[in-house]
Amino acid sequence: MTARGFAAFPKVTRRVAATWWGKAWVKALSDTALDSGLIRLGRRYAHAGVVGPITVSPGRLHAQVHDDDTVYSTTVSLPMLTEVQWGRFLDRVAEHAGHIAALLDNDMPRDLVLAAEESGVDLLPGIGDLEPDCDCDGWELPCRHAAALALQVGWLLDADPFVLLLLKGKPEQELLDALRRRVAGPVGTRTPVVVSVEPAGQLPPRPALPTTTPVVLAVEPPPGFEAADIVALMEIAASRARALLRSGTLEG
């Protein structure tokens, strides 16, 4: 599925983006606007419940916005990631199991976004990245209808960061499948990492290692992953931890 539909937001008295990435989205919109008054007007429209159901697809947002007796077709576009950039981003995510868990828990780790930026991958829009288009007669960029649509998408991002990843070009299931292949594939074939430990004075003796086989608890796999993949990762992590305690070398 390359597009997702979201029901129209009801009329609310006040609502703002709450997560750091939702706020970053709204800031990009505000920084792009030529008139801050239009952002305030767009916020009134967003709260008034006049924006219809929102369709999110790679590189594009769309909704119909009701204004008096007229319905306007409104879109907001933004640049998508290239396949090379997606590869860099997925490599970053796969390096840390915590990042995968965070995304599945509807969290966007700040250090993941920063690491992606260091690899030349910009997940969050910057100034000028959000390109509004509307069939109303307003000449402003954005017009009040596009501003309302973009502000409501900030609310969607709060609840589900995969909305941002879809806008950047990858549907959720496709992204999870790519992560699963990265996690399941190269882990067992990586070159062992040797950790050099320099003695620092008199160290206490190492604690005795348990002689029993490590027990891996049953887990409920997150969507897009097989239980065997998660168990294999846990077993590898336990094995490497024991090897490090024995000799300072990560074996296997």
Secondary structure, DSSP 8 states (H G I E B T S, - for coil): ---EEE------S-----SHHHHHHHHHHHHH-S-HHHHHHHHHHHHHT-B--EEEETTEEEEEEEETTEEEEEEEE-----HHHHHHHHHHHHT-HHHHHHHHTT---HHHHHHHHHTT---S--TTT-EEEESSS--SSS-HHHHHHHHHHHHHHHH-THHHHHHTT--HHHHHHHHHHHHHSGGGGS--EE------S----------S----------TT--HHHHHHHHHHHHHHHHHHHHHSEE--
